[in-house]
Amino acid sequence: MNAVMSAVLVLIALLGAPLFVVILAASMLGFMSADIDLMVITIEIYRLVEAPLLLALPLFTFAGYVLAESRLSFRLVRITQVFLGWLPGGLAVVAFVTCAFFTAFTGASGVTIVAVGALLFPALVQSGYKERFSLGLVTTSGSLGLLLAPSLPLILYGVIVQQMNLPNPFSIQELFIAGILPALLMIVLLTGYAIWSHRGIKIERGTYTRADAVDAIKSARWEIPLPFIILGGIYSGYFAVSEAAAVTAFYVLLVEVVIHREVKYGELPRIVRESMIMVGGILLILGVSLAFTNFLIDAEVPQLLFEWIQTYVDSKITFLILLNIILLMLGAILDIFSALVIMIPLIVPIALRFGVDPIHLGIIFLANMQIGYFTPPIGMNLFIASYRFKRSITELYRATLPFMFVLIIALMIITYVPAVSLIFLDRD
């Protein structure tokens, strides 16, 4: 009977059933086969609802949707161009930094390509950068901010792992700190590639003038304090993450709706509805996946998987190589939230047995997912950029491959030099 039900489950998954339905059905099948009351699923979902950190998800998501509806992208491009455009690499540096911060705060890689990339692509070409390079840059930069606070995937990883009651727990603040240097490493390596690939070609640089700087600061004077208030409060311990999310949502509403008036009051119900639909989908998948995680732990699946892997993999280095290969492939075929809720319960116990710190593992996971967004053949950013810039998907493949190789170098450093993620943390 179980074999028949399992076959039916695989069939409905292949036919395109919603992910939460597949996971919930798998959980129910597993508990029924183990003769465990299905009430345990409800208990697991309720346990998730009780997590104080979960408040941060809807609040940060709502704030991100409001920022994406405003003209923040214009002000962000302008201020970074004034202060960074004169550097070697000029506008490429501006693009990397702007996209990273925009994605971190809005939580949407696709929105970054549409909003910021549309501004930067013609500017990059006009400044002397090759068209294919510029196309690859704006496509790959859309996911650069996933490692920077208050990125939703970072928070979600923390929520999932904290529900697993690990022997060496961590806080979301530690996870935010761990993502800073890896994100900077990626930006630096990409900037180096931009300078090297255009050696001998005259590239226009921006010019810094005091008048332009004052004007840019004045136009963005209300958004500039946001990262300092939020991140400063989190890193100093003054704010809990959920409190920081509430402050962010209030401040963004005040600035974009009341002060700038770029988001109309009449648009707020639509923004709330769209943002909460996204949050609802994430929470539904997360709730049923935690129930499935409970079954996997009871059935000792991670231990059995670890023993099977040990027959082929006998070292931490080899395990990390295999992990990166698997995650790069998953990143190209799954959205980041689905990948998190499906894979984290399986790989965290195995990684711990190989001696990988859970914070380091989270940074490795998200760095892989970041690259997966534009990994051929079906990385999501490739199709968004193809639609936005009206270019063939094969042209996007060619444009993004050099950037993918650069980021894979960064990924190798992040993976095999744990200090890049953990240097500012006291982890035993």
C-alpha positions in Angstrom: 0.0 0.0 0.0 2.8 2.4 0.9 4.5 1.7 -2.4 1.3 2.6 -4.3 0.9 5.8 -2.3 4.5 6.7 -2.9 4.1 6.2 -6.6 0.9 8.4 -6.6 2.9 11.1 -4.7 5.7 11.1 -7.3 3.1 11.2 -10.0 1.3 14.3 -8.6 4.6 16.0 -8.1 5.6 15.4 -11.7 2.2 16.7 -12.8 2.9 20.0 -11.2 1.1 19.8 -7.8 1.9 22.8 -5.5 5.1 22.2 -3.5 3.3 22.4 -0.1 0.8 19.7 -1.2 3.6 17.3 -2.1 5.5 17.9 1.1 2.4 17.6 3.2 1.3 14.4 1.5 4.8 13.0 2.0 4.7 13.9 5.7 1.3 12.3 6.1 2.4 9.2 4.3 5.5 8.9 6.4 3.8 9.4 9.8 1.0 6.9 8.8 3.6 4.3 7.8 5.2 4.8 11.2 1.9 4.5 13.0 2.1 8.1 14.4 -0.9 10.3 14.9 -1.2 12.9 12.2 -1.9 15.5 14.9 1.9 15.9 15.1 1.8 17.8 11.8 -0.6 20.4 13.3 1.7 20.6 16.4 4.7 21.3 14.2 2.9 24.1 12.3 1.8 25.7 15.6 5.4 25.5 16.9 6.5 27.5 13.8 3.8 30.1 14.5 5.1 30.6 18.0 8.6 31.5 16.8 9.2 35.2 17.6 11.6 35.5 14.7 8.9 34.7 12.2 7.4 38.2 12.6 10.4 39.5 10.7 9.5 37.8 7.5 6.2 39.6 6.7 7.4 43.0 7.9 10.7 42.9 5.9 8.8 41.6 2.9 6.2 44.4 3.1 8.9 47.0 3.5 10.7 45.6 0.4 7.6 45.7 -1.7 7.0 49.3 -0.8 10.6 50.2 -1.6 10.3 48.4 -5.0 7.3 50.6 -5.8 9.1 53.8 -5.0 11.8 55.6 -6.9 14.5 54.3 -4.6 16.4 52.7 -7.5 16.9 56.2 -9.1 18.2 57.7 -5.9 20.4 54.7 -5.1 22.0 54.8 -8.5 22.6 58.5 -8.3 24.2 58.5 -4.9 26.5 55.5 -5.6 27.5 57.1 -9.0 28.5 60.3 -7.3 30.6 58.6 -4.6 31.9 55.5 -6.5 31.7 56.4 -10.2 35.2 58.0 -10.2 36.9 54.7 -9.1 38.6 52.3 -11.5 35.8 50.3 -12.9 33.5 53.3 -12.5 30.0 52.5 -13.4 30.5 48.7 -12.9 31.3 49.3 -9.2 28.2 51.5 -9.0 26.1 48.7 -10.6 27.4 46.0 -8.2 27.0 48.0 -5.1 23.6 49.4 -6.1 22.2 46.0 -7.1 23.5 44.4 -3.9 21.8 46.8 -1.6 18.6 47.0 -3.6 18.2 43.2 -3.6 19.1 43.0 0.1 16.4 45.4 1.1 13.7 44.5 -1.4 14.4 40.7 -1.3 13.6 40.4 -5.0 16.3 39.6 -7.6 13.9 40.0 -10.5 12.8 43.4 -9.3 16.4 44.5 -9.2 17.0 43.6 -12.8 13.8 45.4 -13.9 14.2 48.5 -11.8 17.9 49.0 -11.4 19.2 47.1 -14.4 17.0 49.1 -16.7 18.7 52.2 -15.5 22.3 50.9 -15.6 22.3 48.9 -18.8 22.2 51.9 -21.2 24.5 53.9 -18.9 27.1 51.1 -19.0 27.0 50.9 -22.8 27.2 54.7 -23.1 30.2 54.8 -20.7 32.2 52.4 -23.1 31.5 49.0 -21.6 30.8 46.2 -24.2 27.2 45.5 -24.7 27.5 41.8 -23.9 29.4 42.6 -20.7 26.8 45.1 -19.6 24.0 42.6 -20.3 25.8 40.0 -18.2 26.5 42.4 -15.4 22.9 43.6 -14.8 21.7 40.0 -15.1 24.1 38.6 -12.5 24.0 41.5 -10.2 20.3 41.0 -9.5 21.1 38.4 -6.9 24.2 39.9 -5.3 22.4 41.0 -2.1 21.3 37.6 -0.9 24.1 37.5 1.6 23.5 41.0 3.0 21.0 41.8 5.8 18.1 42.0 5.9 17.9 39.4 3.1 14.8 37.2 3.4 16.6 34.0 2.5 19.1 34.7 5.3 16.3 35.1 7.8 14.5 32.0 6.5 17.6 29.9 6.7 18.0 31.0 10.4 14.3 30.2 11.1 14.6 26.7 9.7 17.8 25.8 11.4 16.7 27.2 14.7 13.7 24.9 14.7 16.1 21.9 14.4 17.5 22.4 18.0 21.2 22.1 17.0 23.9 21.5 19.6 25.7 24.7 18.5 22.9 27.2 18.0 23.4 30.7 16.5 21.5 34.0 16.3 20.2 35.7 13.2 22.5 38.6 14.1 25.5 36.2 13.7 24.2 35.1 10.4 23.9 38.7 9.2 27.5 39.4 10.3 28.7 36.2 8.5 27.4 37.4 5.2 29.2 40.7 5.0 32.7 39.6 4.0 31.5 37.0 1.5 29.3 39.6 -0.2 32.2 42.1 -0.3 34.5 39.4 -1.7 32.1 38.8 -4.6 31.8 42.5 -5.4 35.6 42.9 -5.3 36.2 40.0 -7.6 33.5 41.1 -10.0 35.0 44.6 -10.0 38.4 43.2 -10.7 37.0 41.2 -13.7 35.3 44.4 -15.0 38.6 46.3 -14.9 40.6 43.4 -16.5 38.1 42.7 -19.2 38.1 46.3 -20.4 41.9 46.9 -20.2 43.0 49.2 -23.0 39.5 50.4 -23.6 38.6 53.9 -22.7 35.9 53.9 -20.1 34.2 57.1 -18.9 34.5 57.6 -15.2 32.2 59.8 -13.1 33.5 63.0 -11.7 33.1 63.8 -8.1 32.0 67.4 -7.3 30.9 68.7 -4.0 27.7 70.2 -5.6 26.7 66.8 -7.0 27.5 65.0 -3.7 25.3 67.5 -1.8 22.5 67.2 -4.3 22.6 63.3 -4.3 22.7 63.2 -0.5 19.8 65.7 -0.3 17.7 63.6 -2.7 18.3 60.4 -0.7 18.5 62.0 2.7 15.5 60.0 4.0 16.8 56.6 2.8 20.4 57.0 3.8 19.7 56.5 7.6 17.7 53.3 7.0 20.7 50.8 6.8 22.4 52.5 9.7 19.3 52.5 11.9 18.3 48.9 11.1 21.7 47.2 10.8 23.3 49.3 13.5 20.5 48.4 15.8 20.7 44.7 15.0 24.5 44.4 15.2 24.7 46.4 18.4 22.1 44.3 20.0 19.8 47.2 20.6 17.1 45.7 18.3 16.0 42.1 18.0 15.5 41.1 14.4 11.7 41.2 14.7 11.9 44.7 16.3 14.2 45.8 13.5 11.7 44.5 10.9 8.9 46.5 12.6 11.0 49.7 12.6 11.9 49.1 9.0 8.3 48.7 7.9 7.2 51.9 9.8 10.1 54.0 8.5 9.7 52.9 4.9 6.0 53.7 5.1 6.7 57.1 6.6 9.4 58.0 4.0 7.8 56.6 0.8 4.2 57.2 1.5 4.1 60.3 3.7 7.3 62.2 2.9 8.1 61.4 -0.8 4.5 60.5 -1.6 5.8 58.1 -4.4 3.6 55.3 -3.1 -0.1 56.4 -3.0 -2.3 55.5 -0.1 -4.7 53.8 -2.5 -1.9 51.5 -3.6 -1.2 50.2 -0.1 -4.0 47.5 -0.1 -2.6 46.0 -3.3 1.0 46.1 -2.0 -0.1 44.5 1.3 -2.0 41.8 -0.6 0.8 41.0 -3.0 3.5 40.9 -0.3 1.4 38.8 2.1 0.6 36.3 -0.7 4.3 35.8 -1.1 4.8 35.5 2.7 1.8 33.1 3.0 3.2 30.8 0.4 6.6 30.7 2.1 5.1 30.1 5.6 2.8 27.4 4.3 5.7 25.5 2.6 7.8 26.1 5.7 5.2 24.8 8.1 4.6 21.5 6.3 8.3 21.1 5.6 9.1 21.3 9.4 6.6 18.5 9.9 8.3 16.5 7.2 11.7 17.3 8.9 10.3 15.8 12.1 9.5 12.6 10.3 12.9 12.5 8.6 14.6 12.9 12.0 12.4 10.2 13.6 13.1 7.8 10.7 16.8 8.6 11.1 17.0 9.5 7.4 19.9 12.0 7.8 21.9 9.4 9.7 21.3 6.8 7.0 22.1 9.3 4.3 25.3 10.2 6.1 26.4 6.6 6.3 25.6 6.1 2.6 27.7 9.2 1.7 30.5 8.0 3.9 30.9 5.0 1.7 31.9 7.3 -1.2 33.1 10.5 0.7 35.5 10.3 3.5 36.6 13.9 4.1 35.1 17.3 4.7 36.8 18.8 1.6 35.2 16.1 -0.7 31.9 16.6 1.0 32.0 20.3 0.3 32.9 19.8 -3.3 29.9 17.4 -3.7 27.6 19.9 -1.8 28.5 22.8 -4.1 27.9 20.7 -7.3 24.5 19.6 -6.0 23.5 23.1 -4.8 24.5 24.8 -8.1 22.3 22.4 -10.0 19.4 22.9 -7.5 19.8 26.6 -7.7 19.1 26.5 -11.5 15.9 24.5 -11.2 14.4 25.6 -7.8 13.5 29.0 -6.4 15.5 29.8 -3.4 12.7 29.4 -0.8 11.7 26.0 -2.1 15.4 24.9 -2.1 15.8 26.1 1.5 12.8 24.3 3.0 13.5 21.1 1.1 17.3 20.8 1.4 18.3 22.4 4.7 16.7 19.7 6.9 18.6 17.0 5.0 22.0 18.6 4.6 22.4 20.4 8.0 22.7 17.2 10.1 25.1 15.6 7.5 27.2 18.8 7.3 27.5 18.9 11.1 28.8 15.3 11.1 31.5 16.4 8.7 32.4 19.3 11.0 30.9 22.2 9.0 29.6 25.1 11.1 25.9 25.8 10.5 26.5 29.5 9.9 29.2 28.7 7.4 26.9 26.2 5.8 24.2 28.9 5.4 26.6 31.2 3.6 27.7 28.4 1.3 24.1 27.5 0.6 23.0 31.0 -0.3 26.2 31.8 -2.3 25.3 28.7 -4.4 21.7 29.8 -4.8 22.9 33.3 -5.8 24.8 31.8 -8.7 21.9 29.4 -9.5 19.7 32.4 -10.3 21.6 32.8 -13.6 22.9 29.3 -14.2 21.9 27.8 -17.6 19.6 26.5 -18.8 16.8 27.7 -16.6 18.1 30.2 -14.1 15.3 32.6 -13.3 17.3 35.8 -13.9 18.1 34.7 -17.4 14.5 34.7 -18.4 13.7 38.0 -16.6 16.6 39.7 -18.3 15.7 38.2 -21.7 12.2 39.6 -21.4 13.3 43.0 -20.0 16.0 43.7 -22.5 14.4 41.8 -25.4 17.4 39.5 -26.0 17.5 35.8 -26.8 18.1 33.4 -24.0 21.2 32.1 -25.7 22.7 35.6 -25.8 22.1 35.8 -22.0 23.9 32.4 -21.6 27.0 33.8 -23.3 26.8 37.1 -21.5 26.6 35.6 -18.0 29.1 32.7 -18.2 32.2 34.9 -17.4 30.5 36.3 -14.4 29.5 32.9 -13.2 33.1 31.7 -13.4 34.2 34.7 -11.3 31.6 34.0 -8.7 32.4 30.3 -8.6 36.0 31.4 -7.7 34.5 33.5 -4.9 32.3 30.5 -3.9 35.4 28.3 -3.6 37.1 30.8 -1.4 34.0 31.1 0.8 33.6 27.3 1.0 37.2 26.4 1.8 38.2 29.4 3.9 35.6 29.4 6.7 37.2 32.4 8.2 35.8 34.6 5.4 32.4 34.0 7.0 33.3 33.3 10.7 36.2 35.7 11.4 34.0 38.2 13.3 32.2 35.5 15.2 33.1 33.6 18.3 32.3 30.0 17.2 33.9 27.0 19.0 
